[in-house]
Amino acid sequence: MPDGGDLVLDVKGLKTVFRTRGGEVHAVNSVSFHLGRGELLGVVGESGSGKSVTMMSLIGLLPSPPAENRGGQVLLGGRDLLKITDEELRAVRGAKVGFIFQDPMTSLNPVFTVGDQIMEPLIRHMGLTRAQARVRAAELLELVGISDAATRIDNYPHQFSGGMRQRVMIAIALSCDPDVLIADEPTTALDVTIQAQILELVKELRQKLGMAIIWITHDLGVIAGIADRVMVMYGGQVVEQAPVRDLFANPQHPYTRALLKTIPSLHGKRAARLQVIEGQPPIMTAAPTACAFRDRCAQRMDRCDHENPQRRPVGAGHDVACHWSAGGVDA
């Protein structure tokens, strides 16, 4: 764990529930993690594992109702974001925490120029005049690799390609020099060439700005190339967390190992079929009292049916929530 002075974000026991007509859905179940200054934390898991909901819960982006916080702490700079007012939370978004959404076309407003959308947080959070904000907006567009920024600033989102729109979203997220940047699968909707450009851009910006980044994805190949640590989520819980090299070399949770086996390989038989994880992720209609992965797990034991495993250390900076693991089976 980073030293106290290097700790930017500290999340402890976060719980989020959705109240629906069909009953409650326990989407985030006692999630805890930390983020150091300048660190990139990769968050991986299947769709429905709770990745995006967890990160949106941190800064109050989920509609309430139906979303409801049921406990935990989200400490940013020593202040608990779950206990501040809505007005104070709005001041945190953009200024202290930047968020890049998955689909830029639905996140950008089609009736405003990209310049107006970049300038809005600069005027609101940093108190710049419109003229000052315009200059800064053009600088940000140049920073994210959009040429002829002084002219393109007056264009509308539909006048940009998908990759360029995602660069605009990154510019908006970076506009107020946030302490934490959350990127929610920002390259999923892009082709592989543009994806590679965006990943390279993030690496360069991280080196220049030194900000802490949370990168949400289902692509372990992406994580291998950019992350310092990896957090694996399943059923709204963290099932494993480790330095990136350790996770790939020595995965401890059966779910993590199953995810790694789904990565295409350039070695071996060309005709080999990709492996899949049989079954479906659980629908969390109650707080977990058993292992959420048990129905899909080859290492299932009796204890998995009536006790939800808690995370425990199995190495330096490496912990896992599993009754059966390389760290040994509990007595």
ABEGO torsion letter per residue (X at the ends): XBBAAABABBBBGBBBBBBBAAEBBBABBGBBBBBBBGBBBBBBEBBGAGAAAAAAAAAGABBOOABBBAEEBBBBGGBBAAABBAAAAAAABGAABBBBBABAAAABBAABBAAAAAAAAAAAAAGBBAAAAAAAAAAAAAAAGBBGAAAAAABBAAABBAAAAAAAAAAAAAAAGBABBBBBGAAAABBAAAAAAAAAAAAAAAAAAGBBBBBBBABAAAAAAABABBBBBBGGBBABBBBAAAAAABBABAAAAAAAAABBBABEBAABBBBBBBEBBBBBABBBABBAAAAABAABBAAAAABBBBBBBAEBGBBBBBABBAAEBBX
